[in-house]
Amino acid sequence: MIYNTGDKPGKGDYKCTHCRFMITLETDDDVLPPCEKCFKTEWEKV
Ligand SMILES: [Zn+2]
C-alpha cells in the first residue's frame, strides 16, 4: 500500500519508495511530509 505526502495514514514507520529513507509518524494526526532526502512524495508502510 502506497501513501502520499499530505495523507494521514496513522502512526507507524514509513519508508520512502524512492530512496528508502525512513520516518516515524508519532500520532494518527501526523501528516506525511515530502521525503527530506530526495523530496519524493510516496511512502510505504514498514
Ligand atoms: Zn526519499
mmCIF file of the protein (N, C-alpha, C, O) and its ligand, coordinates in Angstrom:
data_MODEL
# 
_entry.id   MODEL 
# 
loop_
_entity.id 
_entity.type 
_entity.pdbx_number_of_molecules 
1 polymer     1 
2 non-polymer 1 
# 
_entity_poly.entity_id                      1 
_entity_poly.type                           'polypeptide(L)' 
_entity_poly.nstd_linkage                   no 
_entity_poly.nstd_monomer                   no 
_entity_poly.pdbx_seq_one_letter_code       MIYNTGDKPGKGDYKCTHCRFMITLETDDDVLPPCEKCFKTEWEKV 
_entity_poly.pdbx_seq_one_letter_code_can   MIYNTGDKPGKGDYKCTHCRFMITLETDDDVLPPCEKCFKTEWEKV 
_entity_poly.pdbx_strand_id                 A 
# 
loop_
_entity_poly_seq.entity_id 
_entity_poly_seq.num 
_entity_poly_seq.mon_id 
_entity_poly_seq.hetero 
1 1  MET n 
1 2  ILE n 
1 3  TYR n 
1 4  ASN n 
1 5  THR n 
1 6  GLY n 
1 7  ASP n 
1 8  LYS n 
1 9  PRO n 
1 10 GLY n 
1 11 LYS n 
1 12 GLY n 
1 13 ASP n 
1 14 TYR n 
1 15 LYS n 
1 16 CYS n 
1 17 THR n 
1 18 HIS n 
1 19 CYS n 
1 20 ARG n 
1 21 PHE n 
1 22 MET n 
1 23 ILE n 
1 24 THR n 
1 25 LEU n 
1 26 GLU n 
1 27 THR n 
1 28 ASP n 
1 29 ASP n 
1 30 ASP n 
1 31 VAL n 
1 32 LEU n 
1 33 PRO n 
1 34 PRO n 
1 35 CYS n 
1 36 GLU n 
1 37 LYS n 
1 38 CYS n 
1 39 PHE n 
1 40 LYS n 
1 41 THR n 
1 42 GLU n 
1 43 TRP n 
1 44 GLU n 
1 45 LYS n 
1 46 VAL n 
# 
loop_
_struct_asym.id 
_struct_asym.entity_id 
A 1 
B 2 
# 
loop_
_chem_comp.id 
_chem_comp.type 
_chem_comp.mon_nstd_flag 
ARG 'L-peptide linking' y 
ASN 'L-peptide linking' y 
ASP 'L-peptide linking' y 
CYS 'L-peptide linking' y 
GLU 'L-peptide linking' y 
GLY 'peptide linking'   y 
HIS 'L-peptide linking' y 
ILE 'L-peptide linking' y 
LEU 'L-peptide linking' y 
LYS 'L-peptide linking' y 
MET 'L-peptide linking' y 
PHE 'L-peptide linking' y 
PRO 'L-peptide linking' y 
THR 'L-peptide linking' y 
TRP 'L-peptide linking' y 
TYR 'L-peptide linking' y 
VAL 'L-peptide linking' y 
ZN  non-polymer         . 
# 
_pdbx_entity_nonpoly.entity_id   2 
_pdbx_entity_nonpoly.name        ? 
_pdbx_entity_nonpoly.comp_id     ZN 
# 
_pdbx_nonpoly_scheme.asym_id         B 
_pdbx_nonpoly_scheme.entity_id       2 
_pdbx_nonpoly_scheme.mon_id          ZN 
_pdbx_nonpoly_scheme.ndb_seq_num     1 
_pdbx_nonpoly_scheme.pdb_seq_num     101 
_pdbx_nonpoly_scheme.auth_seq_num    101 
_pdbx_nonpoly_scheme.pdb_mon_id      ZN 
_pdbx_nonpoly_scheme.auth_mon_id     ZN 
_pdbx_nonpoly_scheme.pdb_strand_id   A 
_pdbx_nonpoly_scheme.pdb_ins_code    . 
# 
loop_
_atom_site.group_PDB 
_atom_site.id 
_atom_site.type_symbol 
_atom_site.label_atom_id 
_atom_site.label_alt_id 
_atom_site.label_comp_id 
_atom_site.label_asym_id 
_atom_site.label_entity_id 
_atom_site.label_seq_id 
_atom_site.pdbx_PDB_ins_code 
_atom_site.Cartn_x 
_atom_site.Cartn_y 
_atom_site.Cartn_z 
_atom_site.occupancy 
_atom_site.B_iso_or_equiv 
_atom_site.pdbx_formal_charge 
_atom_site.auth_seq_id 
_atom_site.auth_comp_id 
_atom_site.auth_asym_id 
_atom_site.auth_atom_id 
_atom_site.pdbx_PDB_model_num 
ATOM   1   N  N  . MET A 1 1  ? 0.850  -1.195 0.000  1.00 0.00 ? 1   MET A N  1 
ATOM   2   C  CA . MET A 1 1  ? 0.000  0.000  0.000  1.00 0.00 ? 1   MET A CA 1 
ATOM   3   C  C  . MET A 1 1  ? 0.886  1.245  0.000  1.00 0.00 ? 1   MET A C  1 
ATOM   4   O  O  . MET A 1 1  ? 1.783  1.374  0.833  1.00 0.00 ? 1   MET A O  1 
ATOM   5   N  N  . ILE A 1 2  ? 0.634  2.146  -0.922 1.00 0.00 ? 2   ILE A N  1 
ATOM   6   C  CA . ILE A 1 2  ? 1.424  3.358  -1.064 1.00 0.00 ? 2   ILE A CA 1 
ATOM   7   C  C  . ILE A 1 2  ? 0.615  4.550  -0.549 1.00 0.00 ? 2   ILE A C  1 
ATOM   8   O  O  . ILE A 1 2  ? -0.557 4.722  -0.882 1.00 0.00 ? 2   ILE A O  1 
ATOM   9   N  N  . TYR A 1 3  ? 1.276  5.362  0.268  1.00 0.00 ? 3   TYR A N  1 
ATOM   10  C  CA . TYR A 1 3  ? 0.666  6.591  0.767  1.00 0.00 ? 3   TYR A CA 1 
ATOM   11  C  C  . TYR A 1 3  ? 1.418  7.782  0.200  1.00 0.00 ? 3   TYR A C  1 
ATOM   12  O  O  . TYR A 1 3  ? 2.572  7.671  -0.213 1.00 0.00 ? 3   TYR A O  1 
ATOM   13  N  N  . ASN A 1 4  ? 0.741  8.920  0.188  1.00 0.00 ? 4   ASN A N  1 
ATOM   14  C  CA . ASN A 1 4  ? 1.333  10.116 -0.409 1.00 0.00 ? 4   ASN A CA 1 
ATOM   15  C  C  . ASN A 1 4  ? 1.504  11.223 0.619  1.00 0.00 ? 4   ASN A C  1 
ATOM   16  O  O  . ASN A 1 4  ? 0.800  11.265 1.628  1.00 0.00 ? 4   ASN A O  1 
ATOM   17  N  N  . THR A 1 5  ? 2.438  12.107 0.353  1.00 0.00 ? 5   THR A N  1 
ATOM   18  C  CA . THR A 1 5  ? 2.604  13.320 1.145  1.00 0.00 ? 5   THR A CA 1 
ATOM   19  C  C  . THR A 1 5  ? 1.256  14.019 1.290  1.00 0.00 ? 5   THR A C  1 
ATOM   20  O  O  . THR A 1 5  ? 0.544  14.231 0.309  1.00 0.00 ? 5   THR A O  1 
ATOM   21  N  N  . GLY A 1 6  ? 0.913  14.375 2.539  1.00 0.00 ? 6   GLY A N  1 
ATOM   22  C  CA . GLY A 1 6  ? -0.376 15.002 2.827  1.00 0.00 ? 6   GLY A CA 1 
ATOM   23  C  C  . GLY A 1 6  ? -1.392 14.031 3.388  1.00 0.00 ? 6   GLY A C  1 
ATOM   24  O  O  . GLY A 1 6  ? -2.396 14.452 3.964  1.00 0.00 ? 6   GLY A O  1 
ATOM   25  N  N  . ASP A 1 7  ? -1.150 12.726 3.232  1.00 0.00 ? 7   ASP A N  1 
ATOM   26  C  CA . ASP A 1 7  ? -2.038 11.722 3.818  1.00 0.00 ? 7   ASP A CA 1 
ATOM   27  C  C  . ASP A 1 7  ? -1.801 11.616 5.322  1.00 0.00 ? 7   ASP A C  1 
ATOM   28  O  O  . ASP A 1 7  ? -0.739 11.976 5.829  1.00 0.00 ? 7   ASP A O  1 
ATOM   29  N  N  . LYS A 1 8  ? -2.818 11.112 6.021  1.00 0.00 ? 8   LYS A N  1 
ATOM   30  C  CA . LYS A 1 8  ? -2.691 10.795 7.451  1.00 0.00 ? 8   LYS A CA 1 
ATOM   31  C  C  . LYS A 1 8  ? -2.948 9.303  7.613  1.00 0.00 ? 8   LYS A C  1 
ATOM   32  O  O  . LYS A 1 8  ? -4.039 8.898  8.014  1.00 0.00 ? 8   LYS A O  1 
ATOM   33  N  N  . PRO A 1 9  ? -1.950 8.489  7.302  1.00 0.00 ? 9   PRO A N  1 
ATOM   34  C  CA . PRO A 1 9  ? -2.175 7.033  7.290  1.00 0.00 ? 9   PRO A CA 1 
ATOM   35  C  C  . PRO A 1 9  ? -2.098 6.376  8.662  1.00 0.00 ? 9   PRO A C  1 
ATOM   36  O  O  . PRO A 1 9  ? -2.263 5.161  8.779  1.00 0.00 ? 9   PRO A O  1 
ATOM   37  N  N  . GLY A 1 10 ? -1.847 7.179  9.714  1.00 0.00 ? 10  GLY A N  1 
ATOM   38  C  CA . GLY A 1 10 ? -1.789 6.612  11.060 1.00 0.00 ? 10  GLY A CA 1 
ATOM   39  C  C  . GLY A 1 10 ? -0.367 6.448  11.543 1.00 0.00 ? 10  GLY A C  1 
ATOM   40  O  O  . GLY A 1 10 ? 0.586  6.437  10.764 1.00 0.00 ? 10  GLY A O  1 
ATOM   41  N  N  . LYS A 1 11 ? -0.252 6.318  12.874 1.00 0.00 ? 11  LYS A N  1 
ATOM   42  C  CA . LYS A 1 11 ? 1.101  6.241  13.431 1.00 0.00 ? 11  LYS A CA 1 
ATOM   43  C  C  . LYS A 1 11 ? 1.795  4.967  12.983 1.00 0.00 ? 11  LYS A C  1 
ATOM   44  O  O  . LYS A 1 11 ? 1.175  3.933  12.733 1.00 0.00 ? 11  LYS A O  1 
ATOM   45  N  N  . GLY A 1 12 ? 3.127  5.094  12.893 1.00 0.00 ? 12  GLY A N  1 
ATOM   46  C  CA . GLY A 1 12 ? 3.912  3.949  12.450 1.00 0.00 ? 12  GLY A CA 1 
ATOM   47  C  C  . GLY A 1 12 ? 5.115  4.411  11.655 1.00 0.00 ? 12  GLY A C  1 
ATOM   48  O  O  . GLY A 1 12 ? 5.377  5.606  11.519 1.00 0.00 ? 12  GLY A O  1 
ATOM   49  N  N  . ASP A 1 13 ? 5.835  3.441  11.137 1.00 0.00 ? 13  ASP A N  1 
ATOM   50  C  CA . ASP A 1 13 ? 7.049  3.731  10.371 1.00 0.00 ? 13  ASP A CA 1 
ATOM   51  C  C  . ASP A 1 13 ? 6.754  3.653  8.880  1.00 0.00 ? 13  ASP A C  1 
ATOM   52  O  O  . ASP A 1 13 ? 6.038  2.765  8.415  1.00 0.00 ? 13  ASP A O  1 
ATOM   53  N  N  . TYR A 1 14 ? 7.315  4.592  8.150  1.00 0.00 ? 14  TYR A N  1 
ATOM   54  C  CA . TYR A 1 14 ? 7.107  4.674  6.696  1.00 0.00 ? 14  TYR A CA 1 
ATOM   55  C  C  . TYR A 1 14 ? 8.447  4.826  6.003  1.00 0.00 ? 14  TYR A C  1 
ATOM   56  O  O  . TYR A 1 14 ? 9.372  5.459  6.512  1.00 0.00 ? 14  TYR A O  1 
ATOM   57  N  N  . LYS A 1 15 ? 8.521  4.225  4.822  1.00 0.00 ? 15  LYS A N  1 
ATOM   58  C  CA . LYS A 1 15 ? 9.770  4.228  4.047  1.00 0.00 ? 15  LYS A CA 1 
ATOM   59  C  C  . LYS A 1 15 ? 9.505  4.881  2.710  1.00 0.00 ? 15  LYS A C  1 
ATOM   60  O  O  . LYS A 1 15 ? 8.527  4.561  2.033  1.00 0.00 ? 15  LYS A O  1 
ATOM   61  N  N  . CYS A 1 16 ? 10.390 5.810  2.326  1.00 0.00 ? 16  CYS A N  1 
ATOM   62  C  CA . CYS A 1 16 ? 10.309 6.441  1.015  1.00 0.00 ? 16  CYS A CA 1 
ATOM   63  C  C  . CYS A 1 16 ? 10.462 5.367  -0.063 1.00 0.00 ? 16  CYS A C  1 
ATOM   64  O  O  . CYS A 1 16 ? 11.393 4.564  -0.016 1.00 0.00 ? 16  CYS A O  1 
ATOM   65  N  N  . THR A 1 17 ? 9.558  5.356  -1.022 1.00 0.00 ? 17  THR A N  1 
ATOM   66  C  CA . THR A 1 17 ? 9.626  4.320  -2.059 1.00 0.00 ? 17  THR A CA 1 
ATOM   67  C  C  . THR A 1 17 ? 10.770 4.580  -3.036 1.00 0.00 ? 17  THR A C  1 
ATOM   68  O  O  . THR A 1 17 ? 11.138 3.698  -3.812 1.00 0.00 ? 17  THR A O  1 
ATOM   69  N  N  . HIS A 1 18 ? 11.331 5.788  -3.000 1.00 0.00 ? 18  HIS A N  1 
ATOM   70  C  CA . HIS A 1 18 ? 12.377 6.141  -3.952 1.00 0.00 ? 18  HIS A CA 1 
ATOM   71  C  C  . HIS A 1 18 ? 13.773 5.876  -3.387 1.00 0.00 ? 18  HIS A C  1 
ATOM   72  O  O  . HIS A 1 18 ? 14.584 5.195  -4.015 1.00 0.00 ? 18  HIS A O  1 
ATOM   73  N  N  . CYS A 1 19 ? 14.053 6.429  -2.174 1.00 0.00 ? 19  CYS A N  1 
ATOM   74  C  CA . CYS A 1 19 ? 15.412 6.322  -1.616 1.00 0.00 ? 19  CYS A CA 1 
ATOM   75  C  C  . CYS A 1 19 ? 15.461 5.474  -0.348 1.00 0.00 ? 19  CYS A C  1 
ATOM   76  O  O  . CYS A 1 19 ? 16.539 5.250  0.201  1.00 0.00 ? 19  CYS A O  1 
ATOM   77  N  N  . ARG A 1 20 ? 14.307 5.003  0.123  1.00 0.00 ? 20  ARG A N  1 
ATOM   78  C  CA . ARG A 1 20 ? 14.209 4.127  1.301  1.00 0.00 ? 20  ARG A CA 1 
ATOM   79  C  C  . ARG A 1 20 ? 14.517 4.826  2.618  1.00 0.00 ? 20  ARG A C  1 
ATOM   80  O  O  . ARG A 1 20 ? 14.711 4.160  3.635  1.00 0.00 ? 20  ARG A O  1 
ATOM   81  N  N  . PHE A 1 21 ? 14.565 6.134  2.617  1.00 0.00 ? 21  PHE A N  1 
ATOM   82  C  CA . PHE A 1 21 ? 14.670 6.885  3.871  1.00 0.00 ? 21  PHE A CA 1 
ATOM   83  C  C  . PHE A 1 21 ? 13.441 6.585  4.724  1.00 0.00 ? 21  PHE A C  1 
ATOM   84  O  O  . PHE A 1 21 ? 12.326 6.500  4.211  1.00 0.00 ? 21  PHE A O  1 
ATOM   85  N  N  . MET A 1 22 ? 13.657 6.425  6.041  1.00 0.00 ? 22  MET A N  1 
ATOM   86  C  CA . MET A 1 22 ? 12.536 6.062  6.910  1.00 0.00 ? 22  MET A CA 1 
ATOM   87  C  C  . MET A 1 22 ? 12.168 7.190  7.863  1.00 0.00 ? 22  MET A C  1 
ATOM   88  O  O  . MET A 1 22 ? 13.028 7.915  8.363  1.00 0.00 ? 22  MET A O  1 
ATOM   89  N  N  . ILE A 1 23 ? 10.865 7.316  8.100  1.00 0.00 ? 23  ILE A N  1 
ATOM   90  C  CA . ILE A 1 23 ? 10.357 8.273  9.081  1.00 0.00 ? 23  ILE A CA 1 
ATOM   91  C  C  . ILE A 1 23 ? 9.368  7.554  9.985  1.00 0.00 ? 23  ILE A C  1 
ATOM   92  O  O  . ILE A 1 23 ? 8.896  6.461  9.670  1.00 0.00 ? 23  ILE A O  1 
ATOM   93  N  N  . THR A 1 24 ? 9.063  8.188  11.119 1.00 0.00 ? 24  THR A N  1 
ATOM   94  C  CA . THR A 1 24 ? 8.055  7.668  12.036 1.00 0.00 ? 24  THR A CA 1 
ATOM   95  C  C  . THR A 1 24 ? 6.977  8.722  12.238 1.00 0.00 ? 24  THR A C  1 
ATOM   96  O  O  . THR A 1 24 ? 7.277  9.871  12.562 1.00 0.00 ? 24  THR A O  1 
ATOM   97  N  N  . LEU A 1 25 ? 5.729  8.332  12.047 1.00 0.00 ? 25  LEU A N  1 
ATOM   98  C  CA . LEU A 1 25 ? 4.615  9.194  12.435 1.00 0.00 ? 25  LEU A CA 1 
ATOM   99  C  C  . LEU A 1 25 ? 4.222  8.815  13.860 1.00 0.00 ? 25  LEU A C  1 
ATOM   100 O  O  . LEU A 1 25 ? 3.926  7.655  14.146 1.00 0.00 ? 25  LEU A O  1 
ATOM   101 N  N  . GLU A 1 26 ? 4.223  9.819  14.756 1.00 0.00 ? 26  GLU A N  1 
ATOM   102 C  CA . GLU A 1 26 ? 4.036  9.541  16.177 1.00 0.00 ? 26  GLU A CA 1 
ATOM   103 C  C  . GLU A 1 26 ? 2.574  9.412  16.573 1.00 0.00 ? 26  GLU A C  1 
ATOM   104 O  O  . GLU A 1 26 ? 2.246  8.730  17.543 1.00 0.00 ? 26  GLU A O  1 
ATOM   105 N  N  . THR A 1 27 ? 1.693  10.071 15.818 1.00 0.00 ? 27  THR A N  1 
ATOM   106 C  CA . THR A 1 27 ? 0.270  10.006 16.156 1.00 0.00 ? 27  THR A CA 1 
ATOM   107 C  C  . THR A 1 27 ? -0.553 9.815  14.881 1.00 0.00 ? 27  THR A C  1 
ATOM   108 O  O  . THR A 1 27 ? -0.052 9.971  13.768 1.00 0.00 ? 27  THR A O  1 
ATOM   109 N  N  . ASP A 1 28 ? -1.825 9.474  15.075 1.00 0.00 ? 28  ASP A N  1 
ATOM   110 C  CA . ASP A 1 28 ? -2.716 9.277  13.925 1.00 0.00 ? 28  ASP A CA 1 
ATOM   111 C  C  . ASP A 1 28 ? -3.049 10.590 13.218 1.00 0.00 ? 28  ASP A C  1 
ATOM   112 O  O  . ASP A 1 28 ? -3.601 10.581 12.118 1.00 0.00 ? 28  ASP A O  1 
ATOM   113 N  N  . ASP A 1 29 ? -2.708 11.735 13.858 1.00 0.00 ? 29  ASP A N  1 
ATOM   114 C  CA . ASP A 1 29 ? -2.963 13.034 13.230 1.00 0.00 ? 29  ASP A CA 1 
ATOM   115 C  C  . ASP A 1 29 ? -1.764 13.570 12.464 1.00 0.00 ? 29  ASP A C  1 
ATOM   116 O  O  . ASP A 1 29 ? -1.861 14.612 11.816 1.00 0.00 ? 29  ASP A O  1 
ATOM   117 N  N  . ASP A 1 30 ? -0.627 12.867 12.528 1.00 0.00 ? 30  ASP A N  1 
ATOM   118 C  CA . ASP A 1 30 ? 0.554  13.319 11.794 1.00 0.00 ? 30  ASP A CA 1 
ATOM   119 C  C  . ASP A 1 30 ? 0.352  13.163 10.292 1.00 0.00 ? 30  ASP A C  1 
ATOM   120 O  O  . ASP A 1 30 ? -0.227 12.181 9.827  1.00 0.00 ? 30  ASP A O  1 
ATOM   121 N  N  . VAL A 1 31 ? 0.840  14.148 9.543  1.00 0.00 ? 31  VAL A N  1 
ATOM   122 C  CA . VAL A 1 31 ? 0.717  14.161 8.091  1.00 0.00 ? 31  VAL A CA 1 
ATOM   123 C  C  . VAL A 1 31 ? 2.050  13.749 7.467  1.00 0.00 ? 31  VAL A C  1 
ATOM   124 O  O  . VAL A 1 31 ? 3.108  14.196 7.908  1.00 0.00 ? 31  VAL A O  1 
ATOM   125 N  N  . LEU A 1 32 ? 1.997  12.912 6.458  1.00 0.00 ? 32  LEU A N  1 
ATOM   126 C  CA . LEU A 1 32 ? 3.226  12.518 5.772  1.00 0.00 ? 32  LEU A CA 1 
ATOM   127 C  C  . LEU A 1 32 ? 3.850  13.733 5.087  1.00 0.00 ? 32  LEU A C  1 
ATOM   128 O  O  . LEU A 1 32 ? 3.173  14.425 4.327  1.00 0.00 ? 32  LEU A O  1 
ATOM   129 N  N  . PRO A 1 33 ? 5.125  14.000 5.343  1.00 0.00 ? 33  PRO A N  1 
ATOM   130 C  CA . PRO A 1 33 ? 5.829  15.106 4.690  1.00 0.00 ? 33  PRO A CA 1 
ATOM   131 C  C  . PRO A 1 33 ? 6.401  14.647 3.351  1.00 0.00 ? 33  PRO A C  1 
ATOM   132 O  O  . PRO A 1 33 ? 6.315  13.467 3.013  1.00 0.00 ? 33  PRO A O  1 
ATOM   133 N  N  . PRO A 1 34 ? 6.982  15.572 2.588  1.00 0.00 ? 34  PRO A N  1 
ATOM   134 C  CA . PRO A 1 34 ? 7.837  15.133 1.484  1.00 0.00 ? 34  PRO A CA 1 
ATOM   135 C  C  . PRO A 1 34 ? 9.072  14.464 2.070  1.00 0.00 ? 34  PRO A C  1 
ATOM   136 O  O  . PRO A 1 34 ? 9.462  14.781 3.193  1.00 0.00 ? 34  PRO A O  1 
ATOM   137 N  N  . CYS A 1 35 ? 9.688  13.560 1.349  1.00 0.00 ? 35  CYS A N  1 
ATOM   138 C  CA . CYS A 1 35 ? 10.921 12.939 1.818  1.00 0.00 ? 35  CYS A CA 1 
ATOM   139 C  C  . CYS A 1 35 ? 11.991 14.018 1.973  1.00 0.00 ? 35  CYS A C  1 
ATOM   140 O  O  . CYS A 1 35 ? 12.220 14.810 1.058  1.00 0.00 ? 35  CYS A O  1 
ATOM   141 N  N  . GLU A 1 36 ? 12.644 14.045 3.138  1.00 0.00 ? 36  GLU A N  1 
ATOM   142 C  CA . GLU A 1 36 ? 13.642 15.098 3.353  1.00 0.00 ? 36  GLU A CA 1 
ATOM   143 C  C  . GLU A 1 36 ? 14.964 14.813 2.659  1.00 0.00 ? 36  GLU A C  1 
ATOM   144 O  O  . GLU A 1 36 ? 15.832 15.685 2.601  1.00 0.00 ? 36  GLU A O  1 
ATOM   145 N  N  . LYS A 1 37 ? 15.129 13.612 2.135  1.00 0.00 ? 37  LYS A N  1 
ATOM   146 C  CA . LYS A 1 37 ? 16.360 13.269 1.427  1.00 0.00 ? 37  LYS A CA 1 
ATOM   147 C  C  . LYS A 1 37 ? 16.232 13.489 -0.082 1.00 0.00 ? 37  LYS A C  1 
ATOM   148 O  O  . LYS A 1 37 ? 17.105 14.091 -0.709 1.00 0.00 ? 37  LYS A O  1 
ATOM   149 N  N  . CYS A 1 38 ? 15.131 12.992 -0.655 1.00 0.00 ? 38  CYS A N  1 
ATOM   150 C  CA . CYS A 1 38 ? 15.018 13.035 -2.121 1.00 0.00 ? 38  CYS A CA 1 
ATOM   151 C  C  . CYS A 1 38 ? 13.819 13.859 -2.588 1.00 0.00 ? 38  CYS A C  1 
ATOM   152 O  O  . CYS A 1 38 ? 13.655 14.085 -3.787 1.00 0.00 ? 38  CYS A O  1 
ATOM   153 N  N  . PHE A 1 39 ? 12.970 14.315 -1.643 1.00 0.00 ? 39  PHE A N  1 
ATOM   154 C  CA . PHE A 1 39 ? 11.845 15.205 -1.955 1.00 0.00 ? 39  PHE A CA 1 
ATOM   155 C  C  . PHE A 1 39 ? 10.746 14.544 -2.770 1.00 0.00 ? 39  PHE A C  1 
ATOM   156 O  O  . PHE A 1 39 ? 9.898  15.226 -3.346 1.00 0.00 ? 39  PHE A O  1 
ATOM   157 N  N  . LYS A 1 40 ? 10.757 13.206 -2.821 1.00 0.00 ? 40  LYS A N  1 
ATOM   158 C  CA . LYS A 1 40 ? 9.639  12.495 -3.441 1.00 0.00 ? 40  LYS A CA 1 
ATOM   159 C  C  . LYS A 1 40 ? 8.477  12.451 -2.455 1.00 0.00 ? 40  LYS A C  1 
ATOM   160 O  O  . LYS A 1 40 ? 8.624  12.831 -1.293 1.00 0.00 ? 40  LYS A O  1 
ATOM   161 N  N  . THR A 1 41 ? 7.341  11.994 -2.918 1.00 0.00 ? 41  THR A N  1 
ATOM   162 C  CA . THR A 1 41 ? 6.119  12.114 -2.114 1.00 0.00 ? 41  THR A CA 1 
ATOM   163 C  C  . THR A 1 41 ? 5.383  10.789 -1.914 1.00 0.00 ? 41  THR A C  1 
ATOM   164 O  O  . THR A 1 41 ? 4.216  10.785 -1.523 1.00 0.00 ? 41  THR A O  1 
ATOM   165 N  N  . GLU A 1 42 ? 6.044  9.684  -2.174 1.00 0.00 ? 42  GLU A N  1 
ATOM   166 C  CA . GLU A 1 42 ? 5.376  8.387  -1.984 1.00 0.00 ? 42  GLU A CA 1 
ATOM   167 C  C  . GLU A 1 42 ? 6.046  7.591  -0.870 1.00 0.00 ? 42  GLU A C  1 
ATOM   168 O  O  . GLU A 1 42 ? 7.269  7.470  -0.814 1.00 0.00 ? 42  GLU A O  1 
ATOM   169 N  N  . TRP A 1 43 ? 5.205  7.050  0.017  1.00 0.00 ? 43  TRP A N  1 
ATOM   170 C  CA . TRP A 1 43 ? 5.674  6.318  1.201  1.00 0.00 ? 43  TRP A CA 1 
ATOM   171 C  C  . TRP A 1 43 ? 4.990  4.952  1.268  1.00 0.00 ? 43  TRP A C  1 
ATOM   172 O  O  . TRP A 1 43 ? 3.849  4.767  0.845  1.00 0.00 ? 43  TRP A O  1 
ATOM   173 N  N  . GLU A 1 44 ? 5.740  4.024  1.812  1.00 0.00 ? 44  GLU A N  1 
ATOM   174 C  CA . GLU A 1 44 ? 5.230  2.664  2.005  1.00 0.00 ? 44  GLU A CA 1 
ATOM   175 C  C  . GLU A 1 44 ? 5.301  2.353  3.492  1.00 0.00 ? 44  GLU A C  1 
ATOM   176 O  O  . GLU A 1 44 ? 6.314  2.629  4.135  1.00 0.00 ? 44  GLU A O  1 
ATOM   177 N  N  . LYS A 1 45 ? 4.227  1.778  4.049  1.00 0.00 ? 45  LYS A N  1 
ATOM   178 C  CA . LYS A 1 45 ? 4.259  1.417  5.477  1.00 0.00 ? 45  LYS A CA 1 
ATOM   179 C  C  . LYS A 1 45 ? 5.226  0.266  5.685  1.00 0.00 ? 45  LYS A C  1 
ATOM   180 O  O  . LYS A 1 45 ? 5.264  -0.689 4.908  1.00 0.00 ? 45  LYS A O  1 
ATOM   181 N  N  . VAL A 1 46 ? 6.021  0.379  6.769  1.00 0.00 ? 46  VAL A N  1 
ATOM   182 C  CA . VAL A 1 46 ? 7.022  -0.657 7.052  1.00 0.00 ? 46  VAL A CA 1 
ATOM   183 C  C  . VAL A 1 46 ? 6.410  -1.727 7.947  1.00 0.00 ? 46  VAL A C  1 
ATOM   184 O  O  . VAL A 1 46 ? 7.085  -2.692 8.306  1.00 0.00 ? 46  VAL A O  1 
HETATM 185 ZN ZN . ZN  B 2 .  ? 13.303 9.649  -0.418 1.00 0.00 2 101 ZN  A ZN 1 
# 
